[in-house]
Amino acid sequence: MKRVSLPCSLLLILACAFGFPMHLTAQAQTTLPIMPLPSHVVQGQGQFTIDGNFGIALQGYTEPRLQRAQQRFLMTLSRETGIPLWREAQFNRPSFVVKTGGAGDAVQQLGEDESYRLEISANGVKLTAPNPLGILHGLQTFLQLVRTTPQGFSVPVVTIDDQPRFPWRGLMIDVSRHFMPVPVIERDLDGMEAVKLNVFHWHLSDDQGFRAESLKSPLLQGKGSDGLYYTQTQIREVIEYARDRGIRVVPEFDMPCHTTSWFVGYPELASGKGPYQIARRYGVLDAAMDPTKDSTYKFLNTFIGEMADLFPDPYFHIGGDECNGKEWNANPQIQAFMRAHGLRDNAALQAYFTAKVQKIVAAHHKIMEGWDEVLQPETPKDVVIQSWRGSTALAEAARQGNRGMLSTPYYLNLDRPTSYYYLADPLGDGAASLNAEQTARILGGEACMWSEYVDPETINSQIWPYLAAIAERFWSPQNVRDVASMYQRLAIVSWKLNYYGLDSQADVNVMLQRMSGDPDPVPLKVFAAVMQPPAGYKRYDLEGGPSYTTFTPLNRLVDAAFPESETARQFNELVKLIASGQATPEQWRQARQWLTLWRDNDARLQPLLVQSKITEELVPLSQGLNQVAAIGLQALDDLENNRAMDTDTRAQNLSALKTAAKPQAVLIDMVAPSVELLVEATKTQ
C-alpha cells in the first residue's frame, strides 16, 4: 500500500487522538497535574530529583501488603523513568521514607481511615499515614507527580494533606453480558488503585450468564455460563489482588429478576413454565424467581451462605431491579398467594421477597445492598441503596433512614462527555434539602460499566481515562469543578495510565489495523478521532434493539471509537473562541489546519474503506466529513474577511450540517456541530 508523508498538522491531530492537550492555560499550570486533586496542598519552590541514587525504606508498622505495594510502586516508577529502580532502590540510602502508624482492619471496612501526608522537599520525601490504606494512596500521588525536566526526572516540592470526601468510591463491571477474564479485571483494579477508588462491585449474574462457581449448586455455572465463569480459587485471588490495592470487592447476584441463567440449571426456582435457555438478547426479560415457594428461600439460604463465606466484605448486593412481573401475572398459584397474603401488586410481592432475602443475608452476617427497587417503607435501615434512578431517589432513601450511593449519572456505557460525569455529584440537586444527618447517609457513588456493547478487547477504552474524572468527583472537595482544568489533567493522567497497562489508544489502534488490513492506517485514525457513538441508549435503537445479541461481533468502528472525541472537543473550544472574536492568530491557523486535514482525508481514506465489508459502511460518513470541513473552511474565509455568507448559501450549508450530524453506521460526526457554530457566526459579519 502506498505510504503518505505526515504533514505537521496531521501529527498534531494524531497527538490529540492520544489525548495530549494542545496547550495549557495559566490556571492549569498552577494546578498539580494529578487526579484526583488532593484536599489540601501547599506548593513550595524547587524539586526532588529522581535518579539512580533513589532509595526507599519502610518504617514503623509493616506487613507483606506494604512490602508488595513498595515493589509495585518501584516497578511503575521504573517504567516511567526507564531507571531500574525496582532493583536498586531498596539497597540505596533511603531518600523516600514511608512511615505507617499501624495495621488496618483484617477485612477492609467502609469508612476506614484513608488519609495520608506527603512531604516532598528538594532533599527527600516523607510519606506518613495511620494505616496501609493511606500509604497506598500517597504512593500513587507521588507517581502522578513525576515529570520530565531539563535536570531529569523529578517531582515538585510540595506538602499534601489528603483524605477522601466519600468513603464509598466504586466501579461496577458487568461480567454477565460479556465475560471478562481475570487479567482484564486485574488491569482495571490497577487503574482503580491509581485514581484512589476503593470498591470493586462485581456484577456476577444476569440473564446472559452466571459467572461464579458454586460448589453447592454446581448447575448454576454448569449450565448457566457457557463455560465462562470464575472458579472460587480465581475469586479468592481477585479479592486478594484488590485488597493489596486498597479495594473492597462487593459481589452482586441479581434477584428475583435478571435470573434466566439461574433457571437453566434450576428451573424449579422460576415462576414460569420454561424450559429456560441462557439469554442471548438484551433488555428487561420476563424471567423471575418464584417468591411464594419455601424451596426458593431454602435454595437461596444455601447459596448466599456459600457466597458469604467466599466474599469477606461485609456488604452483599442482591440486585432487585427491573422486575416486569409478567411471569408472576401469568402464574395462577402466585396470584392466589398474593390474594391470600394481601399483596396488592407486584411491587408488594417483590417487597415480600426482598424482606425474606434480607433476613437470609443478615443471618449470614452480611449487610444487604440493592438497587432502588428494594427500598420500601418497611425496609430495614441498615440496607444500602444503590440508586440508578438518580439523586432524588437517593435523597428519598436518605430521608427514610437508609444509606446509599449514586450511580445513574456515572454509566460509562452510555458514551457521555466526561464533563457530564464530572459535574454530576452524589450531593447534587436531589440532596439539596437534606439535613446534616441525612446527608451523612450518602456514602458516595459508583461508576457502572454494563457490558452489552463491550468485550475484553474494548472495555479498556470505554472506562479509561474517563473513570479518573469520576474518581475525582468522589475523592476531592465538592468545589473542585473546573472543567477546563479537569480535561487538561485528564490528558496527563491518561498518558500515565499507560504505565499500568491501560493504554486505550493502543487498544483502539489494534482494532483499526485489523478492520483496515493496514499496519498503520493513518487516514482511518484521522477519521476515527472525530467520530463518536451516540450518547444514551440510542445505539440500542439504531442497532435494531433486540436483534443485537451476545454473539454479535464487536469489531466495527463504533466499537473502537472513544466515548468522547478529544480532538473534536478541542476543535469546538477553538471554534467558540473564533466565533466570539477572541481567538489568536495561532488558533485561527490551527482551526484551518484541522479543517484542511479533514477535507483532504476523504481522498486518502476511500480506497481503504472499500477493501473491507467492516469499513465500507463508513464511506458516506467520510464523504460527509469532507463536506463538513469544506463548509467550515468557507465559513473561516468569510469570518477572516469580515464577509457575510450569502443567505441562501448559509441555509444550504446549515441544512447539510444538520444532515451530517445525524448518526450513520451508529456514529456521529462530531465536527459538524462546531462547523455549524462557524456558519452561524457569519450572520454577524
N, C-alpha and C positions, 0 to 999 in steps of 0.2 A: 504494500500500500504506500502511496506517495506521502512523504512527510512534509509538513508545513513548518516554516520557521515561526517562532513565537514573538510577536511584537511586544513592546513594553506594556501596552495596555492589557494584553492577554495574560501576561504574567501577573499583573495586578488583579485581574479577575480571578485567576486560579488561587492566588493568595487569599482573597476574600472567601472563596469557596471553602478554604481550610479553616475559616473562622478568625483570621487575624484582622485586627482593626486597621483602618487606613491611617488614622491619626488619633492622638489623644488630646482631649480638651485639658485646659488648665486644672479643672476640678479633678479629673481622673488622675492627673499626675501627682496630686497631693493626697490621694486616697491609696491605701495599700492595695496592691493588685491581687487581692485574695478573696475567697468566697467560701463560707460566709464571713462577712465583716465582724470583727470582734466587738464585744460590748464596750470596751474601754481601751484606748490606745494613747500612749504618749510617745511621739516620734522625736528622735534625737538627731545628732549630726554624726556622719561617718558611717562606716560599715565594718562588718566582721567578714574576713576573707576565709574562703573555703579552699584549701589546697591539700596536698598530700600529707601535711602535718596534722590534719584534723583528727581529733580524738574525742571519744565519748565514754562516759562512765555512769553506771547506775549507783546511786547512793540511797541510804535509808532502807525502807522496805523494798524487798524484791521478790519476784516469783517467776516461774517459767514464762508466763504470759508477757511480762515486761521484757524478758530477755529476747523472746521471739519478736516483740514489737521493735526492739532496738535493731535487730538484724534486718527486719523488713524495712525499717527507716534507712539503714545504711545501703541496702540494695537499691532502693528508689533514688537515694541521693547519688549513688554511683552511676545509675543510668542517666540522671540529669546532668551530671558534671563530666562523665567519662573518666573520673578518677576512681581507682579500685578501692574505695573506702570500705566496702563490705569486708575486706580482708585486713586492711591496715589500721582502721580507726580504733579498733578495740585494743591495740597494742601501743598506740601513740599516747603521749601525755594528754590527759583529757582537757580539751578546751570547751567541751559541751558537757555540763553536769546535769544529770536528771535525778531529782530527789522526790521520792514518793513517800507520803506521810504514813500510809498504812494500807491494809488489804481492802479490796472491795467485797461486796456480797458474793457468796459462793455461786448463787444464781442471780444474774444481774436483775436489778429491780427498777420498776418505774419510779422516777424521782431521785434515784441515786445521784450523789454529788458528781458533776462532770466538769467542775471548774478547774482552771489552771492559771498559772502566772508564767509568762515567758519574758525573760530579761536578756536582751542582746546588747552587748557593748562591743567596742572595737577589739577588745582583748579576750572576750569569751561569752559563753551563753549559759544561762541557768534556767532550767525548766522545773517548776515545782507544782505539785498537785496533792490533794488529800488522799487520792487513791489512783489506781491504774487508769481509770477512765479519763481523767483529766490529762494524764501523761499521753495517752493515745491521741487525744485531740491536739495537744500542744505540739507534738511531733509533726502532725500534718500541717499545722500553721507554719512551722519553720520551713517545711518543704515547699510550701507555696510562696514563701518569701524569697527563695533562692532566685538570683538573677545573674545575668552576664554583664560585667562591667569592664572597662579598659584594664583594670587591675586583675581581672579573672572573675571567678565565681564568688559571690558574696551575698550577704543578707544585710538589710539596713539596721542601723542602731535604733532600737525601739523597745518599749516596755508595754506588754499586753496583759491586761487582767480580763479574763474572759469566762463566760458561762452562758448556757443556752437560755433562751426565752421560754421555750416549751420543753417539757420532759418527754413528750411522745413525738418523734420525728421519723416518719417511716416511708418505706416504699413497698407497695404490694405488687407482686408479679403473679399473674395468672399462668399457671403451667398446665392447665387442663385443655384449653382450646388448641394450643401448640405446646408440646412438651419441651422444656428447656433442660438440657443436660447439666450435670453438676458443674463442669467448668464454666458454663455461662452464668450460673448462679454465683459462683465464687468470684468471677470477674466483677459482677455488679456489687457484691459485698466489698470488694476492694475499693470501688468507686464510692460507695456509701461511706466507708471509713474516711476517705479523702475529704469529703464535704460534711462530715460530722453528723450523719444520720445514724439513728440508733435502734430502729425497729425494722426487721425484715418480715413482712406479712406474706406468708406462703400460701397462696390460694391453690389448694391441692386437689380439689374435686369439683366437678361440674358435669353438665350433661355430656360433654365431649370426652371425658376421661377421668378415671380415678387414679391418682398418681402416687399414693403412699402404700407401702407394703403393710398389710395386716396379716399377722401370723394366726390370729384367732378367727378371722373372717377372710380367708385367702381368696375367695372368689371375687372380692371387691377389685383387687388388681388383676386377678387371674383371668377374669372375663371382661373387666371394665376399662382396660388400659391399652389394648393393642400391644401389650408387652413393654410399654413405655411408662416406667414408674421408678420411684426411688426406693431402694432397699432400706431397711431400718439401719443397716450399717452406714449407708450413704447419708441418711438423715442425721445420724449422730455426728458424722464428720462435718456436715454443713453447719450444724449447731455449734460445734467446737470452733470451726473456722470463723463463724460470726462472732462468737464470744471473744476470740482473740482480737477482734477489731472493734470491740465495744458495742456490739449489735445484738439485740434480743431477737429471737425467732418466734413468731406467733403463727401457729397453724390455723388454717380455715378449712373446715369441711362443711360445705353448704347444705342446709336442710331447712325445711322439709321439701323445698323445690330445688330446681337445678340438680336433680338427682337421678337422671336417666342412667348414668353409668353405674350407680349402685344396683339398679334393678336388673341389669343383665345377669348378674350372678345371684341376686337375692330378690326375685320378683315378688316374694311374699311381703316385702316391705311396702309395695306400691299400692296406690289407691285404684289404679286402672287394671284392666284385664291382661295387658301385654299381648304377645311377647315383646320384650324390650331389646333394642339394639343400641350400641353406642351412637349417640347423636353425631351426625356429620354436618348438620346445618346449625346456624346461629339464631339467636333471638330468644324470646321468652317461650319456653316449651311447656307442655301440659303436665309432664310427669311430676308426681308429688307423693311423698310418703303418706301412709295411712295413719292419721293421728288418733284413730279410735281403737286401735288394737294394742293390748298389753304387750304382745310379742314385739311390736315395733320398739317399745321402750326397753324391753329386755335386751334386744339386739344392740340398741344404741348404748345402753349401760356397759355392755361388754366392750364395744368398740371404743367409746370415749375413754373408758378406763385404760385400755391398751395405749391409746394415743397420749393420754395424760402422763403415763409413765415414760413415754418416748420423748415428749417435748417438755423440758423442765420449766419453761416460762410460766408464770402464774396465770397468764391470760389464754383463753381458748375461744376461738371465733367459730360460731355456728352458722354464719351467713344469715339466712332468714329473709332474703329479698325476693321480689318479683314472683309471687305465687299468684297465678291467674285463676286458680280454683276450679278449672274445668273438669279435672278428674274427680274432685270432691262432689261437684254438682251432679255428675253422671253416675255416682255410686249410691244406690238405694240404702245400703247399710250405713253409710256415712251420713246421709241425710236423716235417717231415723235417729242416729246417735245425736245429731245436732238438736233435733226436736226434743229428745228425751232429756238433754242436759241444758236446755235453754240457750243454746248457742245461736244467736240470731243471724249470723252471716259468716262468710269465710274468714274475715278478719278476726272474729271471735274464736273460730276454730283454730286459726294459727296461733292466737294468744294462748289458747289451751295447750297446744303442742309446745310452745316456747316455754311456758311455765314448768311443764314436766321435764323438759330438757335442761332447763336452768338448774333444777334440783339435782339432776344427774351430774351435771358439770360441777356443781358445788360439792356433791358427795365425793368427788374425786379431787377435791381441794384445788379447784381452779375457779377463776373469775370469768364469767361468760361475757363474750363480746359479740355484737351482731350489728347488722345494718339497720337503717331507720325503722324497718317494719317490726322489729322485735319490741319497740317501745310502746307500751300500753299503760294506762293509769295505774295498774297494779304491778307493773314490772319492778322487781327488787332494785333498790337504789345502787347496789354495787355492780349491776350490769352496765357495761360500757357500750356506748352507741357510736358506731362509725357512720357518719352521715354522707350519703350520696345525693340527698335532696337539697342540700345547701345550708348556709349559715343560719337561716331562720329556723329550719328543722332542728339543727344542733342546739340553738339557743333554747328551743322549747324543751329539749331533753334536759338542759342545764337547769331550767326553771323547775322542772319536775323533780330534780334532785339527782339526776344521773350524770356521770362523767362521759365525755366523748371527745371525738376528734373529727376534723373536717377532711373530706376527700374530693367532693364533686368538682371544685374548680381546678383540681390538680390531676385530671385524667390525661395522661401523656399520650394515650392512643387517639386523642381527638384532634391532634395537629393544630393546636392553638399557638399564637405567638408567645414567645417566652414572657413578654411583658404582661400578658393576660394572667399567667400563673403567678408572676412575681408580685403583682399588685393585689391579688386576692389574699385575704387574711383570715385566719381562723377566728379572729376577733373583729370581723367585718361588720357590715350594716346590721345583720341579724342579731349580733350580740350587743348592739349599742345600748339597749335598755336593761341589760343585766346588772345586778348589783355585784359587789366585790366577791361575795361568797359564791354566787352563780358563775361569775366569770372564771373563778378558780377551777371550776369543773371542766372547763375546756382545756384539754390536755395538750392539744397541738393539732397535727394533721398528718395525712399520708398521701403521697402521690400514688397513682394507680396506673399500671400497665396491663390492660386487658389485651389478650393475645389473639383476637380474631384475625388481625391483619399483620402480625409479626411472627417470626420464627427465630430459631437460634442465630441465623445469619443477619437478620435485620433488626433485632431488638436493640442492639447496642446503639445504633444511630437514631433510634426513636427515644431513648432515655437520656443519652448523654450528648452534649453537656447540660441540657435543659434542666435536669434534676438539680444541678448545683444552685440554680436561681431559687427553686422551691426550698432547698435546704437552707438558704439564707433567710427566707421568709420565716422558717420555723426556729432558726437559731438567733438571728440578730435582733437588735431593738426594733420596735414597731416603726419608728420614724426613719429607718433606713429604707428609702423608697425612690432613690434617684435612678430612673430607668436608663438614662444615658450612661451613667457610671456602671450600672449592672451589666449592660451589653459589652462595654469595653473590658471589664474584669472577666466576664464570662468567656471572652475570646482567649484570654491568657490562661484561664483555668482549663479550657478545652484543650489547649496545647499541653498543659501539664498532665492532664489525664492520660496522655499517650504513654507516660512512664508507668501507668498502672495497667497497661494492656487495653485501654479504652480508646482506640484510635478510630473514631467514627468515620472519618474521611477515607481511611484505608479500606474499611469495610465496604463503603459505597463504591470506591474505585474498582474493587474486585467485581462487583455486580455490573458496573458499566463496561468493564473489559469483557465480561462474559457475554452480555447481551449484544455487544457490537462486534465481537470477534477480533478486536484490536487491542494490543497490549498497552497502547497509550491513546485512547480515543479523545483527544483534546476537544474537538468540536462538540462531542456529546457531553463532556464535562462542562463546557461553557453553557450549553443549553440547560443541562440539569441544574446548574447553580441558580437558575432563576425560576424554576418550576417548583410547585408545592402541591401536596394533596389538599383537597378541600377540607375545611375545618368541620368539626362536629361529626354528625352521623351521616353526612351527605355521601360519603363513599359507599356506605351500605346501600343507599338508594341507587346510586349511579352504577354500581356493580350488579344490579339486578336483585339485591337483597337476598332472599332465601336461596338463590341459585349458587351463591358463594359457599363453599364447603371447606372442611378441614383438609381436603385433598387438593384444593386449588393451589397451584404453584405461586409462590410469592417472589417472582423473578422479573417483574416488569419495572419500568422507570418509576411508577407510582410507589413501588415498594422500596426502591433505592433512594427516592427523593427525601431530603430532610424535611421535618415538620415545619420548619421556618427557613426561608431563603435569606441567609445573612447578606448576600450580595444585593438582592432586591430591597432589603430593608435599608441598607446603607444608601442605595441609589435614591430611595424615597426621601431620606433625610436631605440629600443634596438637592433634590427637586423642590422641596419645601423652602430651602434657602434661596434657590433661584427664583421661584415664584414670588417670594416676598421681597426680592431685591437685596438680599443680604449675603449673597454668595460672593466669594473671592474669585479672581481670575483663574486661579488653580482649580477651584471647584467647578467652574464652567468648563474648563478643559477636560477635567475628569469625567463629567457627565457626557461630554461629546465623545470621548474615547469609548466609554461603555456603549453608548448607543450605536456608534460606528461598528464596534465589535459584534454586537447582537444583530445588526442589519446584515453584515457580511458573513456571519456564521452559517446562515442557511445554505449558502452555496457549498460550503465545506461539508456540512452535515448530511445533506440529502443523499449523496452517494452511499454514505454509511448506513442510513436508516433503511434503505430498501433491500439491504443484504440479509435482513433477518425478519421473521414474522413477529418477533417480540417487539421490534422497534418500528415497524412500518406504520403502526398506529400513531406515531409521533410526527409523521410527515406534515399534516395540516397545522399542528402546533408550531413546528419550526417555521413554516411559512408565515404563520400568524405573528411570531416574534419578529421576523423580518419586517413585516408591515408595521407593527407597533413601533419598532426602532426608527423606521423611516419617518413616520409621523412625528416622533419625538425630535428627530434632527430638524425637521421643518419648523416645529414649534420653537426650538432653540434659536434657529436663524431669525425668526420673527421677533423673538424677545430681545436678542442681541442688537438687532437693528431698529428696535422700537417701532415695529411694524405690526399693525393689527392683521390677524389672519382673516382672509375672506370669509364672510358669514357662511356661505354655502360649503366652502371647504372645511370650515370648523365643524359644521353639523355632520358632514360626511365622516370626518375623522373621529368625532366623538361616537358616532354610531359604530364605526369599525372597531374602536377600542372597547366598547361595551360587549361587542360580539367576541373579541379576543379574550376578554376577561372571563367568559363562561367556561366551565370545565369541558375539556376534551381529553380523551384517554385517561379520565379520572385525575387530571392535573389542571392546575390553574397557572396561567402566565402572570407572574407577579410583577412584571414590568408595566403591564397595561394600565393599572390604576395610577401609577406615578406619571406616565405619559399623559394620561387624562388631565392631571393637575397642570401640566405644562400647557396643554392646549387651552384649558380654561383660563390660564393666566394671560393668554394672548388677547383676551377680550378688553383688557385694560390699556392696551397699547394705543 
